[in-house]
Amino acid sequence: MTVTVRYTCPHCGAVTSVDRAPTLADRSVTTTAQPGWAYAEPNDDDLEDADGIAFVCGEDGSVTALDGESVEGCGRPFYLNFVRYERGVELEPDPPAYGGPRFDFNA
């Protein structure tokens, strides 16, 4: 079973649709890919195995304005990020780099 879900391009506001399983949980739509996340194409059959979907506005099928009128799209990439878990803990998109190098300028 699939459902049609609509997403708005964060660059130009055009709306694109994708058919996907209703069990996938959306987290966010971003203008950049999340580091280390694997993205599927909108027409891939295995969306459940990906961390999200990579769109190119206007190139991944027809796009419309919010009122349903057909538009071209801006041709820029944007990313749908699914809710993702690691060892049972929900991960935030674009997590901060904890444990990285530290600089102490007060020494």
MOPAC internal coordinates of N, CA, C and O (Angstrom, degrees):
PM7 1SCF
backbone

  N    0.0000 0     0.00 0     0.00 0    0    0    0
  C    1.4486 1     0.00 0     0.00 0    1    0    0
  C    1.5228 1   108.86 1     0.00 0    2    1    0
  O    1.2310 1   120.23 1   -44.18 1    3    2    1
  N    1.3151 1   117.17 1   135.82 1    3    2    1
  C    1.4619 1   122.07 1   176.85 1    5    3    2
  C    1.5253 1   109.51 1  -128.22 1    6    5    3
  O    1.2310 1   122.05 1   -20.46 1    7    6    5
  N    1.3224 1   113.69 1   159.54 1    7    6    5
  C    1.4556 1   121.46 1   174.57 1    9    7    6
  C    1.5262 1   107.46 1  -127.11 1   10    9    7
  O    1.2310 1   120.79 1   -27.47 1   11   10    9
  N    1.3160 1   116.10 1   152.53 1   11   10    9
  C    1.4521 1   120.88 1   175.21 1   13   11   10
  C    1.5131 1   108.20 1   -93.83 1   14   13   11
  O    1.2310 1   120.98 1   -56.00 1   15   14   13
  N    1.3463 1   115.74 1   124.00 1   15   14   13
  C    1.4605 1   121.58 1  -178.46 1   17   15   14
  C    1.5203 1   107.85 1  -121.10 1   18   17   15
  O    1.2310 1   120.51 1   -39.33 1   19   18   17
  N    1.3318 1   116.64 1   140.67 1   19   18   17
  C    1.4665 1   122.26 1  -177.77 1   21   19   18
  C    1.5220 1   110.13 1  -108.34 1   22   21   19
  O    1.2310 1   121.44 1   -40.82 1   23   22   21
  N    1.3350 1   114.85 1   139.18 1   23   22   21
  C    1.4621 1   121.20 1   178.80 1   25   23   22
  C    1.5197 1   109.34 1  -128.82 1   26   25   23
  O    1.2310 1   120.84 1   -37.29 1   27   26   25
  N    1.3252 1   116.00 1   142.71 1   27   26   25
  C    1.4524 1   122.17 1  -179.30 1   29   27   26
  C    1.5106 1   110.09 1   -98.63 1   30   29   27
  O    1.2310 1   120.51 1   -49.60 1   31   30   29
  N    1.3250 1   116.64 1   130.40 1   31   30   29
  C    1.4592 1   121.62 1   177.29 1   33   31   30
  C    1.5294 1   108.53 1   -65.11 1   34   33   31
  O    1.2310 1   119.58 1   -54.24 1   35   34   33
  N    1.3379 1   118.40 1   125.76 1   35   34   33
  C    1.4616 1   120.25 1  -179.42 1   37   35   34
  C    1.5274 1   113.15 1   -72.35 1   38   37   35
  O    1.2310 1   119.96 1   169.37 1   39   38   37
  N    1.3277 1   117.67 1   -10.63 1   39   38   37
  C    1.4597 1   121.39 1   179.93 1   41   39   38
  C    1.5241 1   112.06 1   -86.47 1   42   41   39
  O    1.2310 1   120.73 1   134.08 1   43   42   41
  N    1.3484 1   116.21 1   -45.92 1   43   42   41
  C    1.4668 1   118.70 1  -172.09 1   45   43   42
  C    1.5298 1   114.45 1  -126.39 1   46   45   43
  O    1.2310 1   119.85 1   170.89 1   47   46   45
  N    1.3264 1   117.90 1    -9.11 1   47   46   45
  C    1.4586 1   120.78 1   178.23 1   49   47   46
  C    1.5128 1   114.87 1    86.98 1   50   49   47
  O    1.2310 1   119.65 1  -177.32 1   51   50   49
  N    1.3378 1   118.27 1     2.68 1   51   50   49
  C    1.4610 1   121.00 1   176.77 1   53   51   50
  C    1.5309 1   108.97 1   -68.40 1   54   53   51
  O    1.2310 1   120.56 1   -28.38 1   55   54   53
  N    1.3159 1   116.54 1   151.62 1   55   54   53
  C    1.4591 1   122.16 1  -176.70 1   57   55   54
  C    1.5274 1   109.35 1  -110.62 1   58   57   55
  O    1.2310 1   120.76 1   -49.46 1   59   58   57
  N    1.3300 1   116.16 1   130.54 1   59   58   57
  C    1.4611 1   121.76 1   176.38 1   61   59   58
  C    1.5224 1   108.58 1  -121.78 1   62   61   59
  O    1.2310 1   120.68 1   -26.42 1   63   62   61
  N    1.3235 1   116.30 1   153.58 1   63   62   61
  C    1.4636 1   121.51 1  -177.81 1   65   63   62
  C    1.5157 1   110.23 1  -118.92 1   66   65   63
  O    1.2310 1   121.05 1   -30.15 1   67   66   65
  N    1.3197 1   115.59 1   149.85 1   67   66   65
  C    1.4586 1   121.37 1   176.07 1   69   67   66
  C    1.5261 1   108.04 1  -143.39 1   70   69   67
  O    1.2310 1   121.06 1   -38.05 1   71   70   69
  N    1.3200 1   115.57 1   141.95 1   71   70   69
  C    1.4592 1   121.41 1   174.97 1   73   71   70
  C    1.5132 1   108.00 1   -93.77 1   74   73   71
  O    1.2310 1   120.63 1   -52.40 1   75   74   73
  N    1.3358 1   116.39 1   127.60 1   75   74   73
  C    1.4646 1   120.65 1  -178.17 1   77   75   74
  C    1.5143 1   110.17 1  -153.13 1   78   77   75
  O    1.2310 1   121.36 1    -9.70 1   79   78   77
  N    1.3330 1   115.01 1   170.30 1   79   78   77
  C    1.4654 1   120.44 1   179.27 1   81   79   78
  C    1.5251 1   109.94 1   -66.09 1   82   81   79
  O    1.2310 1   119.85 1   -39.19 1   83   82   81
  N    1.3258 1   117.89 1   140.81 1   83   82   81
  C    1.4681 1   120.22 1   179.97 1   85   83   82
  C    1.5262 1   113.06 1   -72.09 1   86   85   83
  O    1.2310 1   119.73 1   169.40 1   87   86   85
  N    1.3228 1   118.11 1   -10.60 1   87   86   85
  C    1.4696 1   121.23 1  -178.72 1   89   87   86
  C    1.5206 1   113.37 1   -82.61 1   90   89   87
  O    1.2310 1   119.56 1   167.81 1   91   90   89
  N    1.3286 1   118.44 1   -12.19 1   91   90   89
  C    1.4621 1   120.64 1   178.89 1   93   91   90
  C    1.5253 1   109.43 1   -74.45 1   94   93   91
  O    1.2310 1   120.52 1   -46.56 1   95   94   93
  N    1.3164 1   116.60 1   133.44 1   95   94   93
  C    1.4634 1   121.10 1  -178.34 1   97   95   94
  C    1.5305 1   109.54 1  -103.25 1   98   97   95
  O    1.2310 1   120.79 1   -55.36 1   99   98   97
  N    1.3320 1   116.09 1   124.64 1   99   98   97
  C    1.4565 1   121.31 1   179.16 1  101   99   98
  C    1.5177 1   110.53 1   -81.82 1  102  101   99
  O    1.2310 1   120.73 1   -40.62 1  103  102  101
  N    1.3153 1   116.22 1   139.38 1  103  102  101
  C    1.4588 1   122.33 1   176.09 1  105  103  102
  C    1.5302 1   110.36 1  -102.86 1  106  105  103
  O    1.2310 1   120.67 1   124.54 1  107  106  105
  N    1.3519 1   116.33 1   -55.46 1  107  106  105
  C    1.4589 1   119.87 1  -175.05 1  109  107  106
  C    1.5160 1   110.43 1  -163.62 1  110  109  107
  O    1.2310 1   121.17 1   -14.01 1  111  110  109
  N    1.3293 1   115.36 1   165.99 1  111  110  109
  C    1.4552 1   123.11 1   170.35 1  113  111  110
  C    1.5168 1   106.20 1  -117.78 1  114  113  111
  O    1.2310 1   120.61 1   -53.38 1  115  114  113
  N    1.3375 1   116.43 1   126.62 1  115  114  113
  C    1.4616 1   121.20 1  -176.06 1  117  115  114
  C    1.5246 1   111.14 1  -128.48 1  118  117  115
  O    1.2310 1   120.94 1   -17.53 1  119  118  117
  N    1.3187 1   115.81 1   162.47 1  119  118  117
  C    1.4608 1   121.12 1   178.25 1  121  119  118
  C    1.5211 1   112.04 1   -86.17 1  122  121  119
  O    1.2310 1   119.87 1   166.51 1  123  122  121
  N    1.3194 1   117.85 1   -13.49 1  123  122  121
  C    1.4622 1   121.87 1   178.71 1  125  123  122
  C    1.5282 1   109.39 1  -127.99 1  126  125  123
  O    1.2310 1   121.59 1   -27.48 1  127  126  125
  N    1.3218 1   114.56 1   152.52 1  127  126  125
  C    1.4651 1   120.04 1   177.13 1  129  127  126
  C    1.5209 1   109.47 1   -72.06 1  130  129  127
  O    1.2310 1   120.63 1   -32.67 1  131  130  129
  N    1.3156 1   116.40 1   147.33 1  131  130  129
  C    1.4604 1   120.82 1   177.85 1  133  131  130
  C    1.5317 1   108.82 1   -79.61 1  134  133  131
  O    1.2310 1   119.83 1   -43.48 1  135  134  133
  N    1.3236 1   117.92 1   136.52 1  135  134  133
  C    1.4646 1   120.75 1  -177.48 1  137  135  134
  C    1.5315 1   111.92 1   -59.05 1  138  137  135
  O    1.2310 1   121.07 1   -51.43 1  139  138  137
  N    1.3291 1   115.56 1   128.57 1  139  138  137
  C    1.4577 1   121.24 1   177.19 1  141  139  138
  C    1.5137 1   115.65 1    80.85 1  142  141  139
  O    1.2310 1   119.39 1  -177.86 1  143  142  141
  N    1.3250 1   118.76 1     2.14 1  143  142  141
  C    1.4532 1   121.03 1  -178.78 1  145  143  142
  C    1.5232 1   109.44 1   -94.38 1  146  145  143
  O    1.2310 1   120.24 1   -36.65 1  147  146  145
  N    1.3280 1   117.15 1   143.35 1  147  146  145
  C    1.4595 1   123.31 1   179.82 1  149  147  146
  C    1.5276 1   109.07 1  -100.17 1  150  149  147
  O    1.2310 1   120.68 1   -56.33 1  151  150  149
  N    1.3304 1   116.31 1   123.67 1  151  150  149
  C    1.4584 1   121.31 1  -177.32 1  153  151  150
  C    1.5211 1   111.31 1  -108.43 1  154  153  151
  O    1.2310 1   121.06 1   -38.25 1  155  154  153
  N    1.3204 1   115.58 1   141.75 1  155  154  153
  C    1.4612 1   122.71 1   175.97 1  157  155  154
  C    1.5233 1   108.45 1   -96.09 1  158  157  155
  O    1.2310 1   121.18 1   -16.93 1  159  158  157
  N    1.3094 1   115.34 1   163.07 1  159  158  157
  C    1.4643 1   121.54 1   171.29 1  161  159  158
  C    1.5295 1   107.48 1   -82.02 1  162  161  159
  O    1.2310 1   119.34 1   -26.55 1  163  162  161
  N    1.3399 1   118.87 1   153.45 1  163  162  161
  C    1.4640 1   120.84 1  -176.75 1  165  163  162
  C    1.5211 1   115.29 1   -56.89 1  166  165  163
  O    1.2310 1   119.60 1   150.66 1  167  166  165
  N    1.3311 1   118.37 1   -29.34 1  167  166  165
  C    1.4644 1   119.97 1  -177.31 1  169  167  166
  C    1.5232 1   113.32 1   -98.18 1  170  169  167
  O    1.2310 1   119.61 1  -171.73 1  171  170  169
  N    1.3499 1   118.35 1     8.27 1  171  170  169
  C    1.4646 1   121.06 1   177.81 1  173  171  170
  C    1.5207 1   110.70 1   -65.76 1  174  173  171
  O    1.2310 1   121.07 1   -33.16 1  175  174  173
  N    1.3373 1   115.57 1   146.84 1  175  174  173
  C    1.4578 1   120.70 1   178.91 1  177  175  174
  C    1.5200 1   112.93 1   -82.21 1  178  177  175
  O    1.2310 1   119.68 1   162.39 1  179  178  177
  N    1.3232 1   118.21 1   -17.61 1  179  178  177
  C    1.4647 1   121.52 1  -174.47 1  181  179  178
  C    1.5321 1   112.39 1  -110.78 1  182  181  179
  O    1.2310 1   120.27 1  -130.62 1  183  182  181
  N    1.3194 1   117.08 1    49.38 1  183  182  181
  C    1.4658 1   120.83 1  -179.94 1  185  183  182
  C    1.5250 1   111.86 1   -61.38 1  186  185  183
  O    1.2310 1   120.17 1   152.10 1  187  186  185
  N    1.3277 1   117.29 1   -27.90 1  187  186  185
  C    1.4615 1   121.09 1  -178.75 1  189  187  186
  C    1.5325 1   112.09 1   -64.62 1  190  189  187
  O    1.2310 1   120.12 1   155.29 1  191  190  189
  N    1.3297 1   117.38 1   -24.71 1  191  190  189
  C    1.4638 1   121.05 1  -179.35 1  193  191  190
  C    1.5265 1   112.87 1   -87.06 1  194  193  191
  O    1.2310 1   119.80 1   173.22 1  195  194  193
  N    1.3266 1   117.98 1    -6.78 1  195  194  193
  C    1.4605 1   122.00 1  -177.68 1  197  195  194
  C    1.5266 1   110.82 1   -97.12 1  198  197  195
  O    1.2310 1   121.22 1   -14.49 1  199  198  197
  N    1.3327 1   115.27 1   165.51 1  199  198  197
  C    1.4644 1   121.54 1   176.09 1  201  199  198
  C    1.5230 1   111.61 1   -89.92 1  202  201  199
  O    1.2310 1   120.70 1   172.77 1  203  202  201
  N    1.3306 1   116.26 1    -7.23 1  203  202  201
  C    1.4486 1   121.40 1  -179.84 1  205  203  202
  C    1.5129 1   110.42 1   172.35 1  206  205  203
  O    1.2310 1   120.85 1    10.86 1  207  206  205
  N    1.3316 1   115.97 1  -169.14 1  207  206  205
  C    1.4568 1   122.21 1  -179.30 1  209  207  206
  C    1.5180 1   108.50 1  -125.66 1  210  209  207
  O    1.2310 1   120.58 1   -46.88 1  211  210  209
  N    1.3453 1   116.50 1   133.12 1  211  210  209
  C    1.4633 1   122.49 1   175.10 1  213  211  210
  C    1.5290 1   108.45 1   -96.93 1  214  213  211
  O    1.2310 1   120.52 1   -59.75 1  215  214  213
  N    1.3225 1   116.61 1   120.25 1  215  214  213
  C    1.4608 1   122.63 1   178.38 1  217  215  214
  C    1.5279 1   109.92 1  -107.02 1  218  217  215
  O    1.2310 1   120.84 1   -26.68 1  219  218  217
  N    1.3204 1   116.00 1   153.32 1  219  218  217
  C    1.4596 1   122.42 1   165.72 1  221  219  218
  C    1.5258 1   104.81 1  -122.32 1  222  221  219
  O    1.2310 1   120.49 1   -65.99 1  223  222  221
  N    1.3101 1   116.67 1   114.01 1  223  222  221
  C    1.4615 1   122.71 1  -172.17 1  225  223  222
  C    1.5340 1   111.08 1   -57.50 1  226  225  223
  O    1.2310 1   120.76 1   -61.85 1  227  226  225
  N    1.3207 1   116.16 1   118.15 1  227  226  225
  C    1.4500 1   122.51 1   177.65 1  229  227  226
  C    1.5120 1   114.33 1    91.00 1  230  229  227
  O    1.2310 1   119.53 1   166.84 1  231  230  229
  N    1.3253 1   118.50 1   -13.16 1  231  230  229
  C    1.4603 1   121.16 1  -178.55 1  233  231  230
  C    1.5262 1   112.57 1  -104.73 1  234  233  231
  O    1.2310 1   119.83 1   168.26 1  235  234  233
  N    1.3174 1   117.93 1   -11.74 1  235  234  233
  C    1.4641 1   121.88 1  -178.38 1  237  235  234
  C    1.5220 1   110.95 1  -106.50 1  238  237  235
  O    1.2310 1   120.46 1  -132.93 1  239  238  237
  N    1.3158 1   116.74 1    47.07 1  239  238  237
  C    1.4490 1   121.07 1  -178.27 1  241  239  238
  C    1.5181 1   110.11 1   107.30 1  242  241  239
  O    1.2310 1   120.97 1     3.06 1  243  242  241
  N    1.3129 1   115.75 1  -176.94 1  243  242  241
  C    1.4581 1   119.70 1  -177.58 1  245  243  242
  C    1.5238 1   110.93 1   -75.22 1  246  245  243
  O    1.2310 1   120.96 1   -32.20 1  247  246  245
  N    1.3148 1   115.77 1   147.80 1  247  246  245
  C    1.4670 1   121.67 1   176.31 1  249  247  246
  C    1.5214 1   108.32 1  -125.87 1  250  249  247
  O    1.2310 1   121.38 1   -25.50 1  251  250  249
  N    1.3169 1   114.97 1   154.50 1  251  250  249
  C    1.4529 1   120.81 1  -179.08 1  253  251  250
  C    1.5220 1   109.60 1  -132.85 1  254  253  251
  O    1.2310 1   121.40 1   -13.61 1  255  254  253
  N    1.3158 1   114.93 1   166.39 1  255  254  253
  C    1.4563 1   121.07 1   167.80 1  257  255  254
  C    1.5235 1   106.93 1   -77.99 1  258  257  255
  O    1.2310 1   120.31 1    -8.27 1  259  258  257
  N    1.3062 1   117.02 1   171.73 1  259  258  257
  C    1.4669 1   120.39 1  -179.81 1  261  259  258
  C    1.5254 1   112.64 1   -59.22 1  262  261  259
  O    1.2310 1   120.70 1   150.65 1  263  262  261
  N    1.3281 1   116.26 1   -29.35 1  263  262  261
  C    1.4670 1   119.59 1  -179.73 1  265  263  262
  C    1.5336 1   113.07 1   -83.47 1  266  265  263
  O    1.2310 1   119.70 1  -179.69 1  267  266  265
  N    1.3520 1   118.18 1     0.31 1  267  266  265
  C    1.4522 1   122.03 1   177.80 1  269  267  266
  C    1.5127 1   114.97 1    96.62 1  270  269  267
  O    1.2310 1   120.25 1   173.48 1  271  270  269
  N    1.3441 1   117.13 1    -6.52 1  271  270  269
  C    1.4654 1   120.13 1   178.87 1  273  271  270
  C    1.5247 1   110.01 1   -71.33 1  274  273  271
  O    1.2310 1   120.11 1   -42.92 1  275  274  273
  N    1.3244 1   117.40 1   137.08 1  275  274  273
  C    1.4593 1   122.32 1  -177.96 1  277  275  274
  C    1.5325 1   110.57 1   -66.20 1  278  277  275
  O    1.2310 1   120.31 1   -45.56 1  279  278  277
  N    1.3391 1   117.02 1   134.44 1  279  278  277
  C    1.4628 1   123.39 1   176.32 1  281  279  278
  C    1.5245 1   108.46 1  -133.62 1  282  281  279
  O    1.2310 1   120.39 1   -11.29 1  283  282  281
  N    1.3271 1   116.86 1   168.71 1  283  282  281
  C    1.4565 1   120.67 1  -176.96 1  285  283  282
  C    1.5224 1   113.69 1   -82.94 1  286  285  283
  O    1.2310 1   119.02 1   144.86 1  287  286  285
  N    1.2959 1   119.48 1   -35.14 1  287  286  285
  C    1.4610 1   122.16 1  -172.79 1  289  287  286
  C    1.5143 1   109.69 1    89.87 1  290  289  287
  O    1.2310 1   120.43 1   -18.60 1  291  290  289
  N    1.3164 1   116.78 1   161.40 1  291  290  289
  C    1.4641 1   121.20 1  -173.28 1  293  291  290
  C    1.5265 1   113.99 1   -94.16 1  294  293  291
  O    1.2310 1   119.46 1   170.25 1  295  294  293
  N    1.3315 1   118.64 1    -9.75 1  295  294  293
  C    1.4600 1   121.12 1   178.82 1  297  295  294
  C    1.5160 1   114.64 1    78.66 1  298  297  295
  O    1.2310 1   119.93 1  -173.18 1  299  298  297
  N    1.3262 1   117.74 1     6.82 1  299  298  297
  C    1.4651 1   121.29 1  -179.20 1  301  299  298
  C    1.5241 1   110.83 1   -95.34 1  302  301  299
  O    1.2310 1   120.18 1   -30.36 1  303  302  301
  N    1.3286 1   117.26 1   149.64 1  303  302  301
  C    1.4675 1   120.00 1  -179.69 1  305  303  302
  C    1.5302 1   112.18 1   -77.59 1  306  305  303
  O    1.2310 1   121.22 1   -30.71 1  307  306  305
  N    1.3289 1   115.28 1   149.29 1  307  306  305
  C    1.4637 1   121.83 1   168.56 1  309  307  306
  C    1.5153 1   107.72 1  -149.09 1  310  309  307
  O    1.2310 1   120.53 1   -16.67 1  311  310  309
  N    1.3269 1   116.60 1   163.33 1  311  310  309
  C    1.4578 1   121.42 1  -167.33 1  313  311  310
  C    1.5198 1   111.38 1  -132.05 1  314  313  311
  O    1.2310 1   121.20 1   -49.02 1  315  314  313
  N    1.3320 1   115.30 1   130.98 1  315  314  313
  C    1.4570 1   122.00 1   170.48 1  317  315  314
  C    1.5193 1   106.78 1   -93.83 1  318  317  315
  O    1.2310 1   120.25 1   -54.91 1  319  318  317
  N    1.3102 1   117.13 1   125.09 1  319  318  317
  C    1.4562 1   122.17 1   179.58 1  321  319  318
  C    1.5186 1   109.45 1  -106.85 1  322  321  319
  O    1.2310 1   121.08 1   -54.87 1  323  322  321
  N    1.3312 1   115.54 1   125.13 1  323  322  321
  C    1.4576 1   120.45 1   176.40 1  325  323  322
  C    1.5241 1   109.68 1   -81.56 1  326  325  323
  O    1.2310 1   120.79 1   -19.87 1  327  326  325
  N    1.3315 1   116.10 1   160.13 1  327  326  325
  C    1.4540 1   120.51 1   170.29 1  329  327  326
  C    1.5267 1   105.98 1   -64.52 1  330  329  327
  O    1.2310 1   120.82 1   -48.10 1  331  330  329
  N    1.3070 1   116.04 1   131.90 1  331  330  329
  C    1.4682 1   121.08 1  -174.98 1  333  331  330
  C    1.5231 1   109.65 1  -128.63 1  334  333  331
  O    1.2310 1   121.21 1   -37.37 1  335  334  333
  N    1.3260 1   115.30 1   142.63 1  335  334  333
  C    1.4591 1   121.31 1  -178.68 1  337  335  334
  C    1.5230 1   110.17 1  -122.94 1  338  337  335
  O    1.2310 1   121.11 1   -33.81 1  339  338  337
  N    1.3180 1   115.47 1   146.19 1  339  338  337
  C    1.4592 1   121.93 1   171.74 1  341  339  338
  C    1.5175 1   107.17 1  -134.24 1  342  341  339
  O    1.2310 1   120.87 1   -62.91 1  343  342  341
  N    1.3428 1   115.94 1   117.09 1  343  342  341
  C    1.4592 1   122.59 1  -177.29 1  345  343  342
  C    1.5255 1   111.84 1    55.33 1  346  345  343
  O    1.2310 1   120.91 1  -141.10 1  347  346  345
  N    1.3205 1   115.87 1    38.90 1  347  346  345
  C    1.4546 1   121.31 1   176.51 1  349  347  346
  C    1.5163 1   115.47 1    81.22 1  350  349  347
  O    1.2310 1   119.93 1  -178.75 1  351  350  349
  N    1.3460 1   117.75 1     1.25 1  351  350  349
  C    1.4625 1   121.66 1  -179.94 1  353  351  350
  C    1.5250 1   108.50 1  -107.30 1  354  353  351
  O    1.2310 1   120.90 1   -51.08 1  355  354  353
  N    1.3237 1   115.89 1   128.92 1  355  354  353
  C    1.4574 1   120.30 1   179.26 1  357  355  354
  C    1.5227 1   109.71 1   -69.29 1  358  357  355
  O    1.2310 1   120.44 1   -50.28 1  359  358  357
  N    1.3371 1   116.76 1   129.72 1  359  358  357
  C    1.4593 1   122.00 1  -179.47 1  361  359  358
  C    1.5168 1   110.26 1   -93.99 1  362  361  359
  O    1.2310 1   120.59 1   -37.16 1  363  362  361
  N    1.3130 1   116.48 1   142.84 1  363  362  361
  C    1.4539 1   122.17 1   174.84 1  365  363  362
  C    1.5279 1   109.03 1   -85.75 1  366  365  363
  O    1.2310 1   119.39 1   -35.57 1  367  366  365
  N    1.3283 1   118.77 1   144.43 1  367  366  365
  C    1.4613 1   119.42 1   173.22 1  369  367  366
  C    1.5199 1   110.22 1   -64.97 1  370  369  367
  O    1.2310 1   120.85 1   -31.43 1  371  370  369
  N    1.3138 1   115.97 1   148.57 1  371  370  369
  C    1.4507 1   123.08 1   178.77 1  373  371  370
  C    1.5223 1   111.20 1    49.56 1  374  373  371
  O    1.2310 1   119.90 1  -121.39 1  375  374  373
  N    1.3341 1   117.81 1    58.61 1  375  374  373
  C    1.4691 1   119.37 1  -176.31 1  377  375  374
  C    1.5245 1   111.76 1   -66.94 1  378  377  375
  O    1.2310 1   120.26 1   -31.14 1  379  378  377
  N    1.3241 1   117.12 1   148.86 1  379  378  377
  C    1.4604 1   119.30 1   176.33 1  381  379  378
  C    1.5196 1   109.89 1   -67.57 1  382  381  379
  O    1.2310 1   120.66 1   -24.24 1  383  382  381
  N    1.3001 1   116.35 1   155.76 1  383  382  381
  C    1.4662 1   122.14 1  -177.52 1  385  383  382
  C    1.5267 1   110.12 1   -86.22 1  386  385  383
  O    1.2310 1   120.06 1  -101.81 1  387  386  385
  N    1.3158 1   117.48 1    78.19 1  387  386  385
  C    1.4488 1   121.20 1   177.05 1  389  387  386
  C    1.5171 1   108.99 1   -71.17 1  390  389  387
  O    1.2310 1   120.23 1   -33.98 1  391  390  389
  N    1.3101 1   117.16 1   146.02 1  391  390  389
  C    1.4435 1   121.45 1   176.38 1  393  391  390
  C    1.5228 1   112.92 1    80.83 1  394  393  391
  O    1.2310 1   119.85 1  -172.91 1  395  394  393
  N    1.3140 1   117.88 1     7.09 1  395  394  393
  C    1.4610 1   120.69 1   178.71 1  397  395  394
  C    1.5174 1   110.98 1   -77.69 1  398  397  395
  O    1.2310 1   120.21 1     7.98 1  399  398  397
  N    1.3174 1   117.20 1  -172.02 1  399  398  397
  C    1.4738 1   120.26 1  -179.13 1  401  399  398
  C    1.5250 1   110.93 1   -63.01 1  402  401  399
  O    1.2310 1   121.20 1   -35.37 1  403  402  401
  N    1.3147 1   115.30 1   144.63 1  403  402  401
  C    1.4606 1   121.39 1   179.11 1  405  403  402
  C    1.5183 1   108.84 1  -119.99 1  406  405  403
  O    1.2310 1   120.70 1   -36.35 1  407  406  405
  N    1.2845 1   116.27 1   143.65 1  407  406  405
  C    1.4572 1   121.90 1  -179.01 1  409  407  406
  C    1.5199 1   108.00 1  -122.75 1  410  409  407
  O    1.2310 1   120.45 1   -56.02 1  411  410  409
  N    1.3050 1   116.75 1   123.98 1  411  410  409
  C    1.4503 1   122.03 1   179.91 1  413  411  410
  C    1.5261 1   107.33 1  -111.46 1  414  413  411
  O    1.2310 1   120.60 1   -76.46 1  415  414  413
  N    1.3153 1   116.45 1   103.54 1  415  414  413
  C    1.4469 1   120.82 1  -178.02 1  417  415  414
  C    1.5262 1   112.50 1   -89.97 1  418  417  415
  O    1.2310 1   120.05 1  -178.22 1  419  418  417
  N    1.3297 1   117.51 1     1.78 1  419  418  417
  C    1.4616 1   121.09 1  -179.88 1  421  419  418
  C    1.5238 1   112.07 1   -94.54 1  422  421  419
  O    1.2310 1   118.75 1  -176.65 1  423  422  421
  N    1.2903 1   120.00 1     3.35 1  423  422  421
  C    1.4688 1   122.68 1  -176.71 1  425  423  422
  C    1.5084 1   112.45 1   -76.59 1  426  425  423
  O    1.2310 1   120.10 1   180.00 1  427  426  425

